[in-house]
Amino acid sequence: MSILPTHHQYSFVVDASSIDENGHVNNVEYVRWMQEAATAHATALGLLELMAREGTTWVAREHTIKYLQPAFAGETIGVQTWVVNFRKVRSTRRYRFIRLPEQTLLAEGATDWINVDATTGKPRPVPKPVQEMFADIKSDTIPVSTW
């Protein structure tokens, strides 16, 4: 089974600069990784160019993260992200952070994104072409790992 276009995954090695005074990945790093995952997914789909043509962009309204296990420098982390819905001017994207190769779930998160006019910053409905790119959204579908 392949990953749906609505799903995206990649992996990276945790850099020592991500470690805090407690000796594990700082909590703020997960928010940064969520942003990077969303951007990587949007780039892979050509979504950033489409949004620019439509004159809109996304801004984060709310991030939530549930930390389950710590991560450490030198570990390989797999990131999975997927869009779960669109609601007028909003969209929710979820994330999973997995220690590889043993597949230990480290954290789960979500971001509530607001679509805004790129010039005024005011909320705008999610453009129809963007919604069409994610026509197969199934909010309860967790990505299948291919690691």
CORVENWO-V730232 format. One record per residue. RES is the residue in three letters. PSI is psi in whole degrees, -180 to 180 (none if undefined). Layout:
BEGIN
res->{RES:RES}
psi->{PSI:PSI}
END
This chain:
BEGIN
res->{MET:SER:ILE:LEU:PRO:THR:HIS:HIS:GLN:TYR:SER:PHE:VAL:VAL:ASP:ALA:SER:SER:ILE:ASP:GLU:ASN:GLY:HIS:VAL:ASN:ASN:VAL:GLU:TYR:VAL:ARG:TRP:MET:GLN:GLU:ALA:ALA:THR:ALA:HIS:ALA:THR:ALA:LEU:GLY:LEU:LEU:GLU:LEU:MET:ALA:ARG:GLU:GLY:THR:THR:TRP:VAL:ALA:ARG:GLU:HIS:THR:ILE:LYS:TYR:LEU:GLN:PRO:ALA:PHE:ALA:GLY:GLU:THR:ILE:GLY:VAL:GLN:THR:TRP:VAL:VAL:ASN:PHE:ARG:LYS:VAL:ARG:SER:THR:ARG:ARG:TYR:ARG:PHE:ILE:ARG:LEU:PRO:GLU:GLN:THR:LEU:LEU:ALA:GLU:GLY:ALA:THR:ASP:TRP:ILE:ASN:VAL:ASP:ALA:THR:THR:GLY:LYS:PRO:ARG:PRO:VAL:PRO:LYS:PRO:VAL:GLN:GLU:MET:PHE:ALA:ASP:ILE:LYS:SER:ASP:THR:ILE:PRO:VAL:SER:THR:TRP}
psi->{133:162:136:154:-24:-6:149:143:153:175:161:165:132:125:151:-27:-13:-6:138:-173:-13:-2:7:176:131:141:-35:-29:-35:-38:-44:-44:-34:-45:-45:-40:-44:-44:-43:-43:-48:-40:-45:-31:-7:16:-36:-42:-41:-45:-40:-43:-34:-10:26:167:168:142:145:134:-40:138:139:140:135:114:128:-37:149:157:154:160:141:-11:151:126:131:137:131:139:148:151:132:-20:167:137:105:-86:3:160:144:135:137:162:149:137:123:130:127:150:-3:-5:32:124:118:-40:156:146:173:150:133:114:145:130:127:157:129:-22:-49:-23:5:145:140:147:145:125:142:-44:-31:-46:-38:-32:-27:33:-24:21:131:101:-25:5:112:137:147:126:138:20:none}
END
